[in-house]
Amino acid sequence: MIQLRSLARVAAIALAATASARAQTPLPSWVIPDLLPLARAEGELTVYSSTNEQEALPHLRLFQDVTGVRINFIRGAEGPLISRILTETRAGQSSWDIMNSTAVSRLPPALTKAFDPPEARNLRPEARDPGRKWYGVYAAYNAPAYNTSLVKKEDLPKTYEEFLEKKQWAGRVAIDTADREWMLGMFRHFGEERGRKLLGEMVRVLDPVIVDGHLALARALAAGEHMVALSNYTMLTSNMQLTGAPVEFFPLDPVSFFISQVGVNPKAPHPAAALLAANFMISREAQQFAAKTGRLPTRDDVEPTPKDALTRLLSKKLVPILISGDESRAANKIYDEIFKKR
């Protein structure tokens, strides 16, 4: 009996020491003290996101480990996510807490909450919505990419017009099935008439392969299925490069870019967890973690991967793209007319 009591005392002391150590561990800077106990009481958070699970779940686990809030992760493409939210709204339901996607800004204004997360002051101006409905989690830049085992650096075109001189690349070049942001950047840089003509000529000369999905395109380029991607998200090219794949991006004028956003549901089932999670996603700690996979930060105090990525991109003519739902649908139609109707 004495031995059992001794063991019980030892166990109690150990538990108390562990609790004390946790209490003394400083909380990350993104934690809002008033919201933390409320979020823990809510117990869970539902995230709608267009980010792939391989990157999103380890990222969100940082939040879960600190708060103890369980994550319900719903992944989908932008269009289906918007449709799901609109369907829920019409049915008088509201199951999501936050949305992380470029589509946040395309939701009807009544479906996103205006809020002021403390970490927003550290974001670049282009990553802060003037209406306070969304904030930038990372920036996605478009640039051509190539397989370094199949193409020599000195043979790369220095302008988009020079792609027309690469007839020998016909059928070995690829493009995503709906790269509307890149197309709109071309239109805004060259003018729509000249931009359409240039893209049409590139299709005629290069006969590009249409690949369904930017990640699939990056993987196919890395595997040597294509020599060059006319455009892709530089973060995906860098991600493949981090795995040892022989790929590199080469920015040309213009470089179109858009912001992946986080927004909060005004009728969030877990409102405290939603606000705390949104603040986490734009924090330095969260963006440092995301930068390890090649995602480019929206904060100046986070180093990108590779280190010179932003330097190379910012040396070109940048064209920010932020479009509404109607503009997105119109752009998709034009894109299909140029790249798919052949």
C-alpha positions, -999 to +999 in steps of 0.1 A: +000+000+000+028+024+009+045+016-024+013+023-043+008+056-025+043+066-033+038+059-070+006+079-069+024+108-053+052+106-080+027+105-108+008+135-093+040+155-090+050+146-126+016+157-139+018+189-119+053+196-133+040+190-169+011+214-163+034+240-148+058+237-178+029+242-202+017+272-183+051+287-185+056+281-222+050+314-239+022+314-264+028+323-301+024+359-310-007+352-330-027+340-300-053+365-289-056+359-251-093+368-249-103+345-277-082+315-267-104+302-239-135+308-260-121+289-289-111+260-267-146+259-253-160+258-289-137+228-295-136+227-333-131+247-365-144+240-400-121+252-428-132+254-464-100+256-486-087+251-521-052+243-508-042+207-512-044+185-481-006+177-481+002+213-474-029+225-456-032+199-429+004+202-415-001+239-416-033+238-396-019+214-372+003+242-358-030+260-348-045+228-334-015+219-313-015+253-296-053+257-291-065+222-288-092+230-313-101+201-336-099+209-374-126+198-398-110+204-433-131+205-464-111+208-496-125+217-530-118+238-561-129+274-560-161+271-580-175+241-560-167+257-527-186+289-537-215+268-549-215+248-516-216+280-495-244+295-516-264+262-514-260+261-476-270+298-474-302+292-494-310+262-471-306+284-440-275+264-430-240+276-422-214+250-415-181+267-424-161+290-401-133+303-423-125+300-460-089+300-474-090+305-512-086+331-539-124+329-541-131+346-508-133+380-525-159+365-550-184+356-523-214+379-519-205+407-494-231+395-469-213+361-466-180+374-453-174+392-420-155+425-417-129+420-390-095+434-378-070+407-369-040+421-350-015+404-374-030+423-404-008+453-396+022+433-407+008+425-442+017+443-473-009+467-485-020+445-514-028+417-489-053+438-470-088+442-483-099+478-479-133+465-468-116+443-441-134+412-455-102+392-463-065+391-457-037+376-477-023+342-466+002+339-495+008+354-529+007+334-561+028+346-590+026+333-626+057+327-647+069+302-673+089+272-661+111+246-678+127+213-672+164+220-669+173+185-681+155+191-714+161+228-721+192+249-718+190+281-699+205+300-728+177+287-751+149+302-731+129+331-746+134+365-731+099+377-739+066+361-745+069+371-782+100+350-785+080+319-778+068+323-814+104+314-825+103+281-808+085+260-834+107+230-824+089+229-791+055+222-806+036+196-786+062+197-758+048+228-741+020+227-716-005+250-699-032+247-672-068+241-682-079+275-668-051+299-661-073+329-663-052+352-640-022+348-663-043+355-694-059+386-678-024+398-668-013+394-705-044+414-716-038+442-691-001+444-701-004+442-739-039+454-743-067+428-749-066+429-787-028+424-789-028+400-760-055+378-777-035+378-809-003+369-792-018+340-772-036+328-804-002+328-822+014+309-794-013+282-795-008+279-833+030+277-831+034+256-799+003+235-799+003+234-761-009+204-741-038+213-718-032+199-683-060+197-657-046+214-626-016+236-617-002+209-594-005+182-620+012+206-645+041+211-621+045+174-615+043+166-652+070+192-660+092+177-632+088+142-646+099+154-681+065+149-697+068+185-710+098+207-718+082+240-708+051+253-690+039+285-706+028+296-672+024+281-637+024+292-601+060+298-592+054+283-557+046+249-573+077+250-595+097+258-564+079+230-545+090+205-572+125+219-570+127+213-533+121+176-540+151+175-562+132+178-596+151+195-625+128+225-628+130+263-626+108+292-633+119+322-655+097+353-650+089+374-681+070+407-684+042+407-673+041+387-640+004+385-630-002+377-593-031+372-570-036+367-533-048+336-515-072+350-489-087+340-456-122+352-447-145+346-418-182+335-420-204+361-403-225+332-390-196+310-381-207+280-359-174+286-339-169+324-341-140+327-316-121+298-332-127+314-366-112+348-357-083+332-339-076+309-369-077+338-393-052+357-372-030+326-371-030+321-409-015+356-416+010+354-387+047+352-392+049+317-377+023+304-401+038+321-432+073+309-423+060+273-422+042+278-456+073+293-471+092+260-466+070+245-493+076+274-517+045+295-510+054+332-512+047+353-481+025+384-479+047+397-451+082+414-454+095+397-422+093+362-438+120+349-460+108+332-492+119+299-507+140+301-527+156+332-511+158+352-544+122+343-555+106+376-548+137+396-560+134+379-594+097+384-596+096+420-584+121+429-610+094+424-636+062+443-644+037+431-618+000+429-626-023+423-597-054+403-605-086+405-583-117+395-602-154+391-593-174+359-600-189+373-632-154+384-644-141+349-636-168+332-657-162+356-686-124+351-684-129+313-684-150+315-715-123+336-734-096+312-721-114+282-736-119+300-769-082+306-772-067+274-758-093+247-762-112+254-795-086+242-820 
